[in-house]
Amino acid sequence: AQKITQTQPGMFVQEKEAVTLDCTYDTSDPSYGLFWYKQPSSGEMIFLIYQGSYDQQNATEGRYSLNFQKARKSANLVISASQLGDSAMYFCAMRGFNTNAGKSTFGDGTTLTVKP
Amino acid sequence: DGGITQSPKYLFRKEGQNVTLSCEQNLNHDAMYWYRQDPGQGLRLIYYSQIVNDFQKGDIAEGYSVSREKKESFPLTVTSAQKNPTAFYLCASRGEAANTGELFFGEGSRLTVL
């Protein structure tokens, strides 16, 4: 089994500031991948960043970075220098590579609002 | 351009009717997925398929059925047994060759039961 928990239904951040969106996970697989997606109000899903469970370094993609703490089973997304266009719903997801191979599970999401 | 096409974008149905949502991809991806999203909620996995002629139930498969007869196509049927079918349905695919294994999504189909 695998599960993603996002405990922040909504977050506010001032434009140009950084924000951290929380994600914790649980899985029975020894190896797995962790993902973050963005869903604007239009409904499309946009892939942001990936972290493999055996990656030694935290993933970064432009203004996005993933704070991966394996022992705590957390994979928080950090958005630096927030922009108005960052206002959207953000989903943490995972896919196991063993027992749960192929199964991609999502959390309930966090709605981020960037204030001007 | 390569991508995932879902149709129809909007669909209305009467209670008791089955309806089939189409999902076609030209990305040559092996794996395909169906998710349901209710307003303000996360994505819940209905069914997924990792290879042609094979598929697995997700977390909320009851009242739904799928087929995977071709690599490009993964249609979802919402049956009359699904008690609350009004929702936004998202189809996705994943290529085995991709290192990160991220999902590529269609634009979704919004089903409303009258």
Interface residues (C-beta under 8 A of the other chain):
Chain A: Q6 G33 F35 Y37 G43 E44 M45 F47 Y50 F91 A93 R95 A101 G102 K103 S104 T105 F106 G107 D108 G109 T111
Chain B: A31 Y33 Y35 G40 Q41 G42 L43 R44 L45 Y48 Q50 Q56 G58 D59 F88 L90 A92 R94 T100 G101 E102 L103 F104 F105 E107 G108
